[in-house]
Amino acid sequence: MPITPGPQVMKMIRSEHNADEIPIIFLTGKADTESVIAVMQLRPQGYLLKTMSKEEIVESIDKFFETNKWKNIQ
């Protein structure tokens, strides 16, 4: 992200009272160990790489919603 890095955006979202349970899946080009560990410590619902095929990305997102990992926020 040009202005604010993704992990910082996630921290900002999680700090909001009514938005702290919004599912967040990272789509990134960063596959180095340091970047992956830094993001995974924030506990996103997924970490997808831009090098994945379109089909793999769509399949991962579909699987997330199909396996009830996401709940309706009311």
Contact map, one row per residue, 1 for C-alpha under 8 A:
11111100000000000000000000000000000000000000000000000000000000000000000000
11111000000000000000000000000000000000000000000000000000000000000000000000
11111000000000000000000000000000000000000000000000000000000000000000000000
11111101100000000000000000000000000000000000000000000000000000000000000000
11111111100000000000000000000000000000000000000000000000000000000000000000
10011111110000000000000001000000000000000000000000000000000000000000000000
00001111111000000000000000000000000000100100000000000000000000000000000000
00011111111100000000000000000000000000000000000000000000000000000000000000
00011111111110000000000000000000000000000000000000000000000000000000000000
00000111111111000000000100000000000000000100000000000000000000000000000000
00000011111111100000000000000000000000000100000000000000000000000000000000
00000001111111110000000000000000000000000000000000000000000000000000000000
00000000111111110011000000000000000000000000000000000000000000000000000000
00000000011111111011100000000000000000000000000000000000000000000000000000
00000000001111111011000000000000000000000000000000000000000000000000000000
00000000000111111111000000000000000000000000000000000000000000000000000000
00000000000001111111000000000000000000000000000000000000000000000000000000
00000000000000011111100000000000000000000000000000000000000000000000000000
00000000000011111111110000000000000000000000000000000000000000000000000000
00000000000011111111110000000000000000000000000000000000000000000000000000
00000000000001000111111000000000000000000000000000000000000000000000000010
00000000000000000011111100000000000000000000000000000000000000000000000010
00000000000000000000111110000000000000000001100000000000000000000000010000
00000000010000000000011111000000000000000001110000000000000000000000000000
00000000000000000000001111100000000000000001111100000000000000000000000000
00000100000000000000000111110000000000000001011100000000000000000000000000
00000000000000000000000011111000000000000000001111000000000000000000000000
00000000000000000000000001111110000000000000001111000000000000000000000000
00000000000000000000000000111110000000000000000011100000000000000000000000
00000000000000000000000000011111001100000000000010000000000000000000000000
00000000000000000000000000011111101100000000000010000000000000000000000000
00000000000000000000000000000111111100000000000000000000000000000000000000
00000000000000000000000000000011111110000000000000000000000000000000000000
00000000000000000000000000000001111111000000000000000000000000000000000000
00000000000000000000000000000111111111100000000000000000000000000000000000
00000000000000000000000000000111111111110000001000000000000000000000000000
00000000000000000000000000000000111111111000000000000000000000000000000000
00000000000000000000000000000000011111111100000000000000000000000000000000
00000010000000000000000000000000001111111111000000000000000000000000000000
00000000000000000000000000000000000111111111001000000000000000000000000000
00000000000000000000000000000000000011111110000000000000000000000000000000
00000010011000000000000000000000000001111111000000000000000000000000000000
00000000000000000000000000000000000000111111100000000000000000000000000000
00000000000000000000001111000000000000110111111000000000000000000000000000
00000000000000000000001110000000000000000011111000000000000000000000000000
00000000000000000000000111000000000000000001111100000000000000000000000000
00000000000000000000000011110000000100010001111110000000000000000000000000
00000000000000000000000011110000000000000000011111010000100000000000000000
00000000000000000000000000111110000000000000001111110000000000000000000000
00000000000000000000000000111000000000000000000111111000000000000000000000
00000000000000000000000000001000000000000000000011111000000000000000000000
00000000000000000000000000000000000000000000000111111101100000000000000000
00000000000000000000000000000000000000000000000001111111100000000000000000
00000000000000000000000000000000000000000000000000011111110000000000000000
00000000000000000000000000000000000000000000000000001111111000000000000000
00000000000000000000000000000000000000000000000000011111111100000000000000
00000000000000000000000000000000000000000000000100011111111110000000000000
00000000000000000000000000000000000000000000000000000111111111000000000000
00000000000000000000000000000000000000000000000000000011111111100000000000
00000000000000000000000000000000000000000000000000000001111111110000000000
00000000000000000000000000000000000000000000000000000000111111111000000000
00000000000000000000000000000000000000000000000000000000011111111100000000
00000000000000000000000000000000000000000000000000000000001111111110000000
00000000000000000000000000000000000000000000000000000000000111111111110000
00000000000000000000000000000000000000000000000000000000000011111111110000
00000000000000000000000000000000000000000000000000000000000001111111100000
00000000000000000000000000000000000000000000000000000000000000111111110000
00000000000000000000000000000000000000000000000000000000000000011111111000
00000000000000000000000000000000000000000000000000000000000000011111111000
00000000000000000000001000000000000000000000000000000000000000011011111100
00000000000000000000000000000000000000000000000000000000000000000001111110
00000000000000000000000000000000000000000000000000000000000000000000011111
00000000000000000000110000000000000000000000000000000000000000000000001111
00000000000000000000000000000000000000000000000000000000000000000000000111
